[in-house]
Amino acid sequence: MLVGPDKVREVLDAKLNSVEIVDVHTHLFPAEFTGMLLWGIDEILTYHYLIAEYFRYSELDYAEFFRLPKAKQAELIWQTLFVERSPVSEAQRGVLTILQRLGLDVGARSLEEYREYFRGRTLNEQIDTVFQLARVKEIVMTNDPFDPQEREYWKGETEVDPRFKSSLRIDPLLVNFPQAVQTLQGEGYGVSADFSGSSAAEVRRFLSDWVTKIDALYMAASLPPTFTVFDDSIQTRVLKECVLPVCREHNIPFAMMIGVKKLVNKELGLAGDSVGKAEIRVVEQLCTEYPENKFLVTMLSRENQHELAIAARKYRNLMVFGCWWFLNNPSLVEEITAMRLETLGLSFIPQHSDARVLEHLIYKWEHSKKIIGDVLAEKYGDILATGWQLTEDQVQKDVEELFQNNFYRFLRR
Ligand SMILES: [Zn+2]
């Protein structure tokens, strides 16, 4: 059926509401990984985004705050960010959207009432409810073989909920090699701190074993703005001699999340990371030098977004994804999505949730879809004004490209 200019928004909203999302990067885990999946109101309130915002107003000593039990931390954040002032920041507003969609009374501002709701839920029920409300079909976890707790789960033969896909997160190999060496040695891989002898082969064996064990859809690392491949460091050698060859061998992308300045304020822990502009020529160099490798890339600095979109025009082995972390604000999602649609058409992955707490899926997707819909509706309006004809089926297909198929097609290439 043809869609006229006056119906575009309505049709697009219907398709956006029904599309089943593939969320390509989260920090969620299945219920089977007991204790690893964060969920519930106290976890929602102690999200590191909100901890950082809490300290804008609080005089409390950082260490003292982190020594408090989680419930007490949640109460302080609730009081400071939701009782004493209006919750207008994106992370604050996210909490309200979650409460609203779960059917709770946002106007009541009753933390106890919200806690009561969660006490009445089992984890499995809540996972189903949240996936349904967020219209999420599958999510990709961040699986860390350097985390002893997580390693234990993979050593068992636990059946994992099929909605939870894996990715192999390898940060220490590229940013803290001595730490990586300790773990690899402990697991029986013959790696030395100076990367000599059979080290490269053993790192490859470690990576290959893990990709196979967890059936990783891609390998990934979060990298600093200073990340470079124009040197002869151990980090560069590990990337070129181990990570990229193993990715090629298994035909999986290497996902680079570039631009995090770790622990700018150490006392804030996870909330203490910041952002820096990175070098796009590093991405260009890797795409040029390794045409047989596939790269999923997101960058944290707003200043990198235009050149990243342009780089993706030059390299078909580069897939841009998401508006990451400090960019996941409505005004920036709008700007970045428009820039990408105008330079890349529909050939990118507009968003990932980065959800750290289960219920984040609800607000991150609802807020993003609304803005991506606004931008896309405007583009449809512009082409319809030329006499172009649009059908409902085509709108559906376009939306499926953005929210599901671009990712899986890139994996299959
Ligand atoms: Zn993340």
Residues whose N, C-alpha, C, O or C-beta is under 5 A from the ligand:
A	BS01	ZN	D354
